């Protein structure tokens, strides 16, 4: 896995976690 793929996955995870927190 390249670092670019890893950084993209981390960004998606942050967005997903943030949306989960906002939805309660």
Buried (B, 14 or more C-beta within 10 A) or exposed (E): EEEEEEEEEEEEEEEEEEEEEEEE
